[in-house]
């Protein structure tokens, strides 16, 4: 999956590790309508799970060598560190006019 055309980055989380990742990211959560996310892994392995009933359940392992994980607006998802990891999330939306 890729971001739709016309979305632009507008915000970014701090860098997280396996010990600093917020608990809210480890359980099913969503982004708001119109907000897309890219999960960038800088080191290690991070499981990215889609847990939304509107999508087929899936899990991929993100690493520095894989494309970023794409987070769709309002779709339930969660992450799980698989050992030491460093990652951040970049948020995108359509440009406000």
C-alpha angles and dihedrals in degrees: 000000000000136000116271118253116267099036119122132196113257107162143015135199122232116264112278131202132195088272099042102042108122114250090234091066091055093062130053111292139149142219117237124264111290094018119115125186136206116204108210116195113203098179137002130006130307125186112220115196131190107212101169120123088222091065135048109264111257142166128198129180112232120206135164087268097054127076114265118275111257116223115202120213115269094359115132112241141153139193132218126192114231098205124311111000142163120200145145137196123233116202124215136187139161113284112268114238 
